[in-house]
Amino acid sequence: MFGKKNHFAYFCNEIAKKTIMKIIFYTLQNFRSIPQMKNLSESIKRDIEIVGRVLPFKTNNYMVDELIDWENVENDPLFTLNFPRRGMLSKNHFDTITKLIDSQADRQAIDKAVENIRLSLNPNPANQEQNVPYLGEIKLKGVQHKYPETVLFFPSQGQTCHAYCTFCFRWPQFSGMNELKFAMKEADLLFNYLRIKKGVTDVLFTGGDPMVMSASVLETYILPMLGPDFEHIHTIRIGSKALAYWPYRFLTDEDGSRILELFQRITDAGKNLAFQAHFNHPRELSTEAVRLAIKKIQSTGAQIRTQSPVLRNINDKPEIWSEMWRKQVDLALIPYYMFIARDTGAKEFFELPLEKCWKIFRRAYRKVSGLCRTVRGPSMSDHAGKIQVLGVSEVRGEKVFVLRFIQGRNPSWVHKPFFARYDPKATWFDQLKPAFGEEKFFFEERRSASIETKPFLFE
């Protein structure tokens, strides 16, 4: 134990003395220059080039050098998490792009085919556009307000990431589909909206990844919220994959210490700072860089909560989840959510039947102590709210899914159990039908009247 502490202290000192670690991005244009690529087959590289025309692709030197198992890329979850693979496109879509490239079609023809494929991949899952509120007659395109107490903000400078997850449900933001990109430059519009929405207690900075922004830009958005106009804002949340994809953001980036000082100012002002960290696999918690970055964030008074979707080909075994939750608690992180992968993009490569998601959650949950059981799930962020799959049961002689809202557009729906007809193939809520011969779920009659006709979502 003593030796382990000394080793960690030595690493902290070495990090402090290091020159700034520079991030190196790899995309379609330069991924073949990755030294480890020389050992991969040409067919794998070719698949990256074809699928990467449709789905966004970007990784970096931390992922390449410290996380991916290059001896086993065919089965490596971290390689699959960052690098496009053939199965992420349907055979028809893959063949369409392949033929165009092989026939040396012009750029316009390829771009048109790519656009058509992207539009077929449900780029606006759960009707996110309906969550965008108005300020008078101004549509706040960089804001989503789905639940009364929580506002999501998409700062325009944060609409990229240190690397792209191949499962990402916000992939259109990285693909040039600007009409589906949630971002807003004018912080004043956000502040004006929050001033009149006194019921809002939480503001979630999301993206992309807010941690790609400079400290000075992040201060522009956050510091005004520490003033008296925003006493009703109790919690500032930052959704980020930086700890998993670029922990050096908090260690050696030139404004990393200023970011940590900003975090300290938030907590000193009496606000709760919740860092919503995305970890999809236990290996992302294994490097000394991520462990030190976690300690630095925690030293500011911030809480770090963790979340991830359950994904085929990445983490679809209960042993992976129980290991990940235990490691997180060992690092004083708070397991928060297991999500079900959204029905968008490469969903057929990653999706799992709802029953299997529940079984993975249940089997992992029963293997861990109570401190890990802060996690909730598996849940779907559907149009109506966050719907948790509580299990499969038999009620009145009918096999059913037991469901409930963790969050709902109408707060009165929350924690109210309801039932759907059992379907072993269903992977998302919109594939389910009400149980017991009912025509609609209890909340569906009110949905259009209470949401779609109001210019403000929560008047």
C-alpha positions, -999 to +999 in steps of 0.1 A: +000+000+000+028+024+010+047+016-022+016+022-043+011+057-027+048+065-034+044+054-070+014+077-074+032+106-058+062+100-081+038+101-111+022+134-099+057+149-097+066+137-131+034+151-146+042+184-129+076+185-145+066+174-179+064+197-209+028+202-221+014+170-236+002+179-271-029+163-284-025+147-319-057+141-338-062+113-362-089+114-389-096+100-423-069+122-437-040+109-416-050+078-397-027+056-418+003+075-403-005+059-369+026+037-363+005+008-350-015+008-383+013-009-402+004-042-384-033-041-394-047-057-425-055-036-455-092-047-453-095-031-418-080+002-431-102+001-461-133-004-439-123+027-419-120+048-450-155+037-463-175+038-431-157+070-421-172+087-451-206+084-435-200+083-398-177+108-381-142+096-372-116+112-350-093+098-324-061+109-307-027+099-294-038+091-259-064+066-272-038+052-296-009+050-273-024+043-239-058+025-242-062+004-274-049-032-274-032-033-308-025-070-305-062-078-306-080-050-326-105-074-341-120-079-306-108-048-288-137-027-274-116+005-272-106+002-309-142-004-318-152+026-296-131+050-318-125+034-352-152+028-378-159-009-386-177-025-415-207-037-395-215-001-385-231+004-419-257-019-435-243-041-464-263-020-489-249+013-476-214+000-474-216-013-509-230+019-522-200+040-510-175+013-520-187+012-556-187+050-559-151+052-545-139+023-567-154+038-598-137+071-590-170+089-589-168+127-585-170+143-551-205+156-556-219+121-563-202+106-532-214+135-510-250+131-523-249+093-515-234+100-481-261+126-473-289+102-483-275+075-461-271+098-431-307+110-435-319+074-433-301+068-400-325+087-378-303+118-372-329+134-348-337+106-323-365+111-298-375+143-316-349+165-299-360+195-320-392+196-299-371+203-268-359+237-282-376+266-264-383+302-274-374+335-259-402+356-272-401+349-309-364+338-308-359+301-311-330+292-288-313+267-310-285+261-285-308+252-257-329+222-249-355+224-221-372+190-218-377+188-180-389+218-159-359+219-136-330+212-161-318+232-191-293+218-215-269+243-232-248+235-263-221+262-265-211+266-301-174+264-292-179+230-276-195+212-305-166+187-310-148+162-289-112+150-282-123+118-300-156+106-314-175+076-301-187+054-329-220+049-311-226+087-305-263+097-309-252+133-316-231+122-346-249+147-370-232+176-352-198+162-363-210+154-399-218+188-413-255+184-408-258+219-395-296+220-395-295+193-368-267+209-348-276+223-314-254+253-306-257+289-296-231+316-296-249+343-276-246+336-239-268+366-232-298+347-247-292+318-223-289+342-193-321+361-203-340+328-206-327+316-172-337+349-155-373+343-163-373+306-157-370+306-119-380+269-117-348+259-134-323+246-108-298+228-130-279+239-161-261+211-180-233+222-204-231+195-231-220+191-267-199+177-282-178+182-252-175+215-232-140+205-222-127+212-257-133+249-250-107+272-236-109+282-200-116+318-209-146+308-231-160+285-204-156+314-179-177+336-201-206+311-199-203+301-163-191+331-142-222+352-147-243+323-133-225+327-100-241+361-094-273+371-076-295+369-107-291+332-107-296+322-071-322+297-083-295+278-102-282+253-076-262+229-098-239+234-128-233+201-147-207+195-173-211+165-195-177+153-207-157+124-220-124+142-214-114+121-185-116+090-207-103+105-240-079+133-229-072+134-191-042+157-199-068+184-203-065+188-165-029+179-161-006+195-188-028+215-211-017+251-209-049+263-193-057+232-174-050+248-140-073+277-150-101+252-157-096+237-122-096+272-107-129+279-124-143+246-109-131+259-075-149+292-080-181+274-087-180+254-055-167+284-035-198+303-047-220+277-030-231+260-063-229+222-067-206+213-096-215+179-111-189+166-136-209+140-157-181+117-168-186+092-196-168+059-192-178+030-214-153+004-203-132-003-172-099+002-192-107+039-195-102+041-157-069+022-158-042+048-167-023+069-141-032+100-161-069+095-156-066+087-119-046+119-113-070+140-134-099+126-113-081+136-081-075+171-094-111+177-103-123+163-069-099+186-051-120+215-063-151+203-045-167+189-077-186+156-077-179+133-105-208+111-116-205+084-143-227+072-171-226+051-202-249+033-226-249-005-226-235-014-260-231-046-280-194-052-290-183-028-262-196-036-228-225-061-231-214-084-203-225-079-166-189-086-155-177-055-174-203-033-156-197-046-121-159-042-126-164-007-139-188+004-111-164-010-085-134+008-100-154+040-101-164+038-064-127+030-056-119+063-072-147+081-053-168+085-084-206+081-082-222+056-107-252+074-121-267+060-152-267+029-175-284+040-207-298+021-236-282+030-269-303+055-289-319+044-321-297+064-344-265+061-365-248+027-362-276+014-339-278-021-354-241-026-346-245-015-310-282-021-300-294-049-277-329-062-269-344-044-239-347-076-220-309-083-224-301-047-213-322-053-181-305-087-175-270-072-179-279-044-154-295-068-129-267-093-130-241-066-126-261-048-099-264-078-077-226-084-078-217-050-062-220-033-029-246-007-019-221+021-027-222+011-064-260+009-064-264+047-069-266+038-106-300+038-123-310+020-154-312+007-179-331+037-192-341+052-225-341+090-232-373+089-253-395+117-265-417+115-233-389+112-209-363+089-193-380+055-192-364+028-170-368-009-177-376-023-143-379-059-155-400-086-172-429-101-153-463-118-156-493-098-147-529-111-151-516-139-172-497-117-196-459-114-200-450-077-198-422-052-195-425-033-162-414+004-169-414+037-151-403+073-157-371+084-140-379+118-157-409+129-176-421+159-196-449+160-171-434+156-136-466+138-124-455+108-145-423+103-126-420+069-107-454+058-119-450+022-130-467+011-163-466-019-185-458-028-221-465-060-239-435-082-239-415-082-271-382-102-271-370-083-302-377-047-290-347-025-287-364+009-281-395+022-265-413+031-298-413-006-307-434-015-276-472-016-273-493-011-242-502-043-223-536-056-214-552-046-247-549-009-240-547+013-271-523+039-256-499+043-227-513+064-199-493+095-209-499+096-246-533+113-247-519+144-230-487+145-249-496+167-280-518+190-260-494+197-232-462+200-253-465+208-289-489+237-288-470+259-263-443+283-275-426+278-241-423+243-229-429+251-192-451+281-187 
